[in-house]
Amino acid sequence: MKLAILAVGHKPPVWVAQGCAEYVKRMPRELPLSIVEVKPEPRGSKSREQLLAAEKVRLLMALQGYQRMVILDERGADLPTLQLADRLACWMRSGGATAFVIGGADGIDEALKQQADEAIRLSSLTLPHALARLILCEQLYRAISIVRNHPYHRES
Ligand SMILES: C[S@@+](CC[C@H](N)C(=O)[O-])C[C@H]1O[C@@H](n2cnc3c(N)ncnc32)[C@H](O)[C@@H]1O
């Protein structure tokens, strides 16, 4: 099964890119993780709805070929790490590529959110999208480590 993070945004800071690259590299061969950057709509005189609608079109293009869409949203469901690992194992059994969508500075279009299979949050805090990307990479690596009984994750 393949995983991808579809992130609305330009190149993140170097420390985010390096951190993400490290976790992408650590992912096992049977669960490759890629990061796809989706161009943000240029900010200007457009309304938030117009910006998000334009970004939605680009996200829908990028989502082609993925069978499962998981939206990252601070208002999404709480998914503790062990539950994320359970969910990941379940997705791996069902098969199909999974895309995680991270919005840009203004978030994600409401209609696109309604189309998602799941909406999860990493915290109840609003995170900058680059940081959300890095945390998600680490949590996906942690989750697959749990699934494979790798000692990266330690229970207290
Ligand atoms: C700066 S935030 C956008 C905040 C925007 N005001 C909103 O209403 O969603 C950019 C993106 O980062 C992700 N994000 C930010 N905080 C998050 C959190 N606590 N959990 C999951 N994703 C988060 C979401 O995908 C969000 O669309």
The ligand as an SDF file (V2000), in Angstrom:
LIG
                    3D

 27 29  0  0  0  0  0  0  0  0999 V2000
   -2.6150   26.9530    9.3480 C   0  0  0  0  0  0  0  0  0  0  0  0
   -3.6500   25.5630    9.2830 S   0  0  0  0  0  0  0  0  0  0  0  0
   -5.1740   26.2580    8.6870 C   0  0  0  0  0  0  0  0  0  0  0  0
   -6.0000   26.7880    9.7630 C   0  0  0  0  0  0  0  0  0  0  0  0
   -7.3240   27.2480    9.2210 C   0  0  0  0  0  0  0  0  0  0  0  0
   -7.7020   28.4460    9.8880 N   0  0  0  0  0  0  0  0  0  0  0  0
   -8.4180   26.2130    9.3830 C   0  0  0  0  0  0  0  0  0  0  0  0
   -9.5150   26.6310    9.7050 O   0  0  0  0  0  0  0  0  0  0  0  0
   -8.2130   25.0240    9.1700 O   0  0  0  0  0  0  0  0  0  0  0  0
   -3.1320   24.7140    7.8270 C   0  0  0  0  0  0  0  0  0  0  0  0
   -3.4500   23.2510    7.7830 C   0  0  0  0  0  0  0  0  0  0  0  0
   -2.6440   22.5610    8.7250 O   0  0  0  0  0  0  0  0  0  0  0  0
   -3.3380   21.4110    9.1830 C   0  0  0  0  0  0  0  0  0  0  0  0
   -3.4380   21.5070   10.6410 N   0  0  0  0  0  0  0  0  0  0  0  0
   -3.2070   22.5760   11.4190 C   0  0  0  0  0  0  0  0  0  0  0  0
   -3.3830   22.2580   12.7110 N   0  0  0  0  0  0  0  0  0  0  0  0
   -3.7360   20.9600   12.7510 C   0  0  0  0  0  0  0  0  0  0  0  0
   -4.0390   20.0320   13.7950 C   0  0  0  0  0  0  0  0  0  0  0  0
   -4.0150   20.4090   15.0730 N   0  0  0  0  0  0  0  0  0  0  0  0
   -4.3600   18.7740   13.4530 N   0  0  0  0  0  0  0  0  0  0  0  0
   -4.3730   18.3940   12.1570 C   0  0  0  0  0  0  0  0  0  0  0  0
   -4.0790   19.2070   11.1300 N   0  0  0  0  0  0  0  0  0  0  0  0
   -3.7680   20.4720   11.4200 C   0  0  0  0  0  0  0  0  0  0  0  0
   -4.7050   21.3960    8.5170 C   0  0  0  0  0  0  0  0  0  0  0  0
   -4.6910   20.5310    7.4050 O   0  0  0  0  0  0  0  0  0  0  0  0
   -4.8790   22.8380    8.0970 C   0  0  0  0  0  0  0  0  0  0  0  0
   -5.7230   22.9500    6.9850 O   0  0  0  0  0  0  0  0  0  0  0  0
  1  2  1  0
  2  3  1  0
  2 10  1  0
  3  4  1  0
  4  5  1  0
  5  6  1  0
  5  7  1  0
  7  8  2  0
  7  9  1  0
 10 11  1  0
 11 12  1  0
 11 26  1  0
 12 13  1  0
 13 14  1  0
 13 24  1  0
 14 15  1  0
 14 23  1  0
 15 16  2  0
 16 17  1  0
 17 18  1  0
 17 23  2  0
 18 19  1  0
 18 20  2  0
 20 21  1  0
 21 22  2  0
 22 23  1  0
 24 25  1  0
 24 26  1  0
 26 27  1  0
M  CHG  2   2   1   9  -1
M  END
$$$$
